[in-house]
Amino acid sequence: MTILKAGFNLGDIIIHREQKFRGVIVDVDADFQGSQDWYDQFTTNEPSKNAPWYHVLIDEESTMAYVSEQNIYVDSSNVEIDHPMVDDVFEDYKSGHYLPRQTIN
């Protein structure tokens, strides 16, 4: 069994390679956790299901996206994300990165 390490962290600001939206990562799955129907409907370049997938708050919207690691890259613009849930999930923004609030699960 191969254990993959996620290339991105909670609070990282990313850009989607194809759809070009910006967003901030709020959660990570070690591999694809959606349904086959969702995968067939919403993916265009058949990203790997066996690599990390991320839950992302989309900038200037009130929605969230579920994206594969291969479809994102780091946004180095150092511009904050405008999303209504940012303050619920993160406690601060420093040097292009959000700092997650501490939670107990």
Rosetta blueprint (number, residue, H / E / L):
1 M L
2 T L
3 I L
4 L L
5 K L
6 A L
7 G L
8 F L
9 N L
10 L L
11 G L
12 D E
13 I E
14 I E
15 I E
16 H E
17 R L
18 E L
19 Q L
20 K L
21 F L
22 R E
23 G E
24 V E
25 I E
26 V E
27 D E
28 V E
29 D E
30 A L
31 D L
32 F L
33 Q L
34 G L
35 S L
36 Q H
37 D H
38 W H
39 Y H
40 D H
41 Q H
42 F H
43 T L
44 T L
45 N L
46 E L
47 P L
48 S L
49 K L
50 N L
51 A L
52 P L
53 W E
54 Y E
55 H E
56 V E
57 L E
58 I E
59 D L
60 E L
61 E L
62 S L
63 T L
64 M E
65 A E
66 Y E
67 V E
68 S E
69 E H
70 Q H
71 N H
72 I E
73 Y E
74 V E
75 D L
76 S L
77 S L
78 N L
79 V L
80 E L
81 I L
82 D L
83 H L
84 P L
85 M L
86 V H
87 D H
88 D H
89 V H
90 F E
91 E E
92 D E
93 Y E
94 K E
95 S L
96 G L
97 H E
98 Y E
99 L E
100 P E
101 R L
102 Q L
103 T L
104 I L
105 N L
